[in-house]
Amino acid sequence: MEKDELWEELRFEIGTMNRLNSSKEDEEILLGSGNKEAKILFIGDDAELYETSDLKVAVGSSGEFLIKLCDIAEISPEDYYITTLTKSKIKYRETFDDEKRKLKDLLDMQIALIQPEIIVALGQDVGELLLEKEIDMGRERGEVKTWRGGIKLITTYDVNFTKKSRDSSGKKSKVALDFWNDLKSVKSLLNGAEIYE
């Protein structure tokens, strides 16, 4: 099967999850945004991370915040793809167990289609889903782990949480600084550096 057909199958499977896609039937199901052959895959659980498949985002959204930081870190839009766990406005933790299992399978399929070199798990829920274990964000945030197929995996803060922390505490917010350092680690990994924390 061709990659485009597999993407369509993925879109169809997400579309069959009625509770997640209770919006208008003619509305396009967005699996993510950016370059589908990117080296970096950002995975979040925030419907504001993208509005279209070509990195268009709402003004003031967490997606705009992430893209601006990527620009400052000199991570080019060609280098990344952004997706979410549910591909909808419903949060992953609000889904039923059978939905969680299906979403995990579909995410695995999406990762296999993109074949990234680096995955950035945006938030504890995403990190725990991918690592299949509980994680201590205080200790494990920012660590570079080798995941399936040799993919490098970094778990960092949820973008919206980071944005709110920066908005309330300013640029010196510990959360915002940690998130920025994690993005710099992603840039270094993209450039071929080996990073171990």
C-alpha positions as CSV (number, residue, x, y, z in Angstrom):
1,M,0.0,0.0,0.0
2,E,1.3,3.5,-0.8
3,K,2.0,6.0,2.0
4,D,-0.8,8.3,0.8
5,E,-3.3,5.4,1.0
6,L,-2.1,4.6,4.5
7,W,-2.6,8.3,5.5
8,E,-6.1,8.1,4.1
9,E,-6.7,4.8,6.1
10,L,-5.5,6.6,9.2
11,R,-7.9,9.5,8.6
12,F,-10.7,7.1,8.0
13,E,-10.0,5.2,11.2
14,I,-10.0,8.4,13.2
15,G,-13.2,9.5,11.5
16,T,-14.9,6.3,12.7
17,M,-14.4,7.3,16.3
18,N,-17.7,9.2,16.4
19,R,-17.4,10.7,19.9
20,L,-14.1,12.3,19.0
21,N,-15.4,13.7,15.8
22,S,-18.9,14.8,16.6
23,S,-18.4,18.0,14.6
24,K,-19.9,18.7,11.2
25,E,-19.6,15.7,8.9
26,D,-18.1,17.7,6.0
27,E,-15.3,19.1,8.3
28,E,-11.9,17.7,7.4
29,I,-10.2,15.5,10.0
30,L,-6.8,16.9,10.6
31,L,-4.2,14.3,11.6
32,G,-1.5,16.9,12.2
33,S,0.3,19.8,10.6
34,G,3.7,20.3,8.9
35,N,6.0,18.1,6.9
36,K,4.9,14.4,6.9
37,E,8.5,13.4,6.3
38,A,10.0,15.5,9.0
39,K,12.8,14.4,11.3
40,I,11.1,15.8,14.4
41,L,7.6,14.8,15.5
42,F,5.9,16.9,18.2
43,I,3.1,15.0,19.9
44,G,0.7,16.9,22.2
45,D,-2.7,16.7,23.7
46,D,-3.9,20.2,22.8
47,A,-6.4,21.0,20.1
48,E,-4.8,24.5,19.7
49,L,-1.4,23.1,18.4
50,Y,-2.7,23.4,14.8
51,E,-5.7,24.6,12.8
52,T,-4.7,23.4,9.3
53,S,-2.3,20.8,7.8
54,D,0.2,23.5,6.8
55,L,1.1,25.0,10.2
56,K,-1.6,27.7,10.3
57,V,-2.4,28.5,13.9
58,A,-4.7,30.8,15.8
59,V,-3.2,34.0,17.1
60,G,-2.3,33.7,20.8
61,S,-2.6,29.9,20.7
62,S,-0.2,27.3,22.1
63,G,0.5,26.3,18.4
64,E,1.6,29.9,17.6
65,F,3.8,29.8,20.8
66,L,5.5,26.5,19.8
67,I,6.1,27.6,16.2
68,K,7.6,30.9,17.3
69,L,10.0,29.1,19.7
70,C,11.0,26.7,17.0
71,D,11.8,29.7,14.7
72,I,13.9,31.3,17.5
73,A,15.7,27.9,18.1
74,E,16.3,27.8,14.3
75,I,14.2,24.6,13.9
76,S,12.8,25.0,10.4
77,P,9.2,24.2,9.6
78,E,10.5,21.5,7.1
79,D,12.1,19.7,10.0
80,Y,8.9,19.1,12.0
81,Y,5.4,17.7,12.1
82,I,2.9,18.4,14.9
83,T,0.1,16.0,15.9
84,T,-2.1,15.3,18.9
85,L,-3.2,12.1,20.7
86,T,-6.9,12.4,19.9
87,K,-6.9,14.6,16.7
88,S,-9.9,16.3,18.3
89,K,-10.8,18.8,21.0
90,I,-11.3,15.9,23.5
91,K,-8.3,15.3,25.8
92,Y,-6.7,11.9,25.8
93,R,-7.5,11.4,29.6
94,E,-11.2,12.0,28.8
95,T,-11.4,9.1,26.4
96,F,-12.6,5.6,27.3
97,D,-10.2,2.7,27.6
98,D,-11.2,1.1,24.3
99,E,-10.7,4.6,22.6
100,K,-7.3,4.9,24.3
101,R,-6.2,1.6,22.9
102,K,-7.3,2.5,19.4
103,L,-5.8,5.9,19.6
104,K,-2.5,4.4,20.7
105,D,-2.5,2.0,17.7
106,L,-3.3,4.8,15.3
107,L,-0.5,7.0,16.8
108,D,1.9,4.1,16.3
109,M,0.8,3.9,12.7
110,Q,1.3,7.6,12.3
111,I,4.8,7.4,13.8
112,A,5.6,4.5,11.4
113,L,4.4,6.6,8.4
114,I,6.4,9.7,9.4
115,Q,9.5,7.8,10.5
116,P,10.9,10.6,12.6
117,E,14.4,10.6,14.1
118,I,13.2,12.6,17.2
119,I,9.9,12.5,19.0
120,V,9.1,15.4,21.4
121,A,6.4,14.3,23.9
122,L,4.6,17.5,24.9
123,G,3.4,16.8,28.4
124,Q,3.4,14.0,31.0
125,D,0.4,12.1,29.5
126,V,2.1,11.9,26.1
127,G,5.4,10.8,27.6
128,E,3.7,8.1,29.7
129,L,1.7,6.8,26.8
130,L,4.8,6.4,24.6
131,L,7.1,5.0,27.3
132,E,4.2,2.8,28.7
133,K,5.1,3.7,32.3
134,E,4.6,6.5,34.8
135,I,7.3,9.2,34.6
136,D,8.6,11.7,37.2
137,M,8.6,14.9,35.2
138,G,10.9,16.6,37.8
139,R,13.5,14.0,37.1
140,E,12.9,12.7,33.6
141,R,11.8,15.9,31.8
142,G,14.4,16.8,29.1
143,E,16.1,13.4,29.2
144,V,17.0,12.0,25.8
145,K,15.8,8.4,25.7
146,T,16.3,5.9,22.9
147,W,12.8,4.6,21.9
148,R,11.6,2.0,19.5
149,G,13.6,1.8,16.3
150,G,16.4,4.0,17.6
151,I,14.1,7.1,17.7
152,K,15.3,9.7,20.2
153,L,12.5,10.6,22.6
154,I,12.4,13.7,24.8
155,T,9.5,14.4,27.2
156,T,8.9,18.1,28.0
157,Y,6.1,20.2,29.3
158,D,2.8,20.6,27.6
159,V,3.0,23.8,25.4
160,N,-0.1,25.4,26.9
161,F,1.2,24.9,30.4
162,T,4.5,26.4,29.4
163,K,2.8,29.4,27.7
164,K,0.6,30.1,30.8
165,S,3.7,29.8,33.0
166,R,5.6,32.3,30.9
167,D,2.6,34.6,30.7
168,S,2.3,34.7,34.5
169,S,6.0,34.6,35.5
170,G,7.7,36.1,32.5
171,K,10.7,34.9,30.4
172,K,12.5,33.7,33.5
173,S,9.8,31.2,34.5
174,K,11.5,27.9,35.3
175,V,9.0,26.0,33.2
176,A,9.6,28.3,30.2
177,L,13.4,28.1,30.6
178,D,13.3,24.3,30.9
179,F,11.0,24.0,27.8
180,W,13.4,26.3,25.9
181,N,16.4,24.2,26.9
182,D,14.6,21.1,25.8
183,L,14.0,22.7,22.4
184,K,17.7,23.6,22.2
185,S,18.4,19.9,22.9
186,V,16.1,18.9,20.0
187,K,18.0,21.3,17.7
188,S,21.3,19.8,18.8
189,L,20.0,16.3,18.2
190,L,18.8,17.4,14.8
191,N,22.3,18.6,14.1
192,G,23.7,15.1,14.9
193,A,24.9,15.8,18.5
194,E,24.6,13.0,21.1
195,I,23.0,14.3,24.2
196,Y,22.8,12.5,27.5
197,E,21.4,14.0,30.7
